[in-house]
Amino acid sequence: MTADNAPTEYLAEFVDGPLEGEFDRRALVDGGSEARIGMVAAVDGLESLFWYDRIEEREVAGEQRARYRFDPSDSDPVEADEEND
């Protein structure tokens, strides 16, 4: 928090997709959570880019939180690469 006690970060919760059940502490942008997040994660040893869209913002025990849903149409495929197995 800043000197004036305004929050500077929020907790992002990923509700589905490859990051389901994960949480990420992120900086607030213009006082709010991001509408869309791109996250890089390794799946089966391959780094992939996954896009998530905000579906809800709320405050829990004085902490800002946002829930995000996976957007498979814009994300890298989650299937294993048969050539590298």
PyMOL commands that set and color helices and strands:
alter all, ss='L'
color gray80, all
select helices_A, chain A and resi 17-19+82-84
alter helices_A, ss='H'
color red, helices_A
select strands_A, chain A and resi 9-14+23-27+36-43+46-60+63-70
alter strands_A, ss='S'
color yellow, strands_A
deselect
rebuild
show_as cartoon
